[in-house]
Amino acid sequence: MRTREINSFKTLLLEQRSELLNRMVAFRTETLVPVGERGDEGDRATSELDLSRAVRDQERASALLPKIDRALQRLSDGSYGLCEVCEEPIGIARLKARPVATLCIACKEEQEQTEKIFA
Ligand SMILES: [Zn+2]
């Protein structure tokens, strides 16, 4: 991978990371307001819906954060963009769509097949 590409993925990942951290902080400060302080019944119903959406969002964010950290680590040690299983390049197009990808498409499909069999 060229230095220019490495730098652009690094920027992309750092942006995603700070956006995630902002959302996680916002979740703690804005979403976790005690229900009693949320106003009347109508507002409360909406808030509960928003809350469950926010919780799902939060769960996704906390699962993604370590993946971003790992991708940044791989960028600095030079293994970024190589499949963790077959060590072939993952491909720029795939990485642009999913910068935290650690498997090439072939290995990813194989992993999904295996998960289906053992699910
Ligand atoms: Zn592979």
Residues whose N, C-alpha, C, O or C-beta is under 5 A from the ligand:
A	BS01	ZN	C83 V85 C86 E87 C104 C107
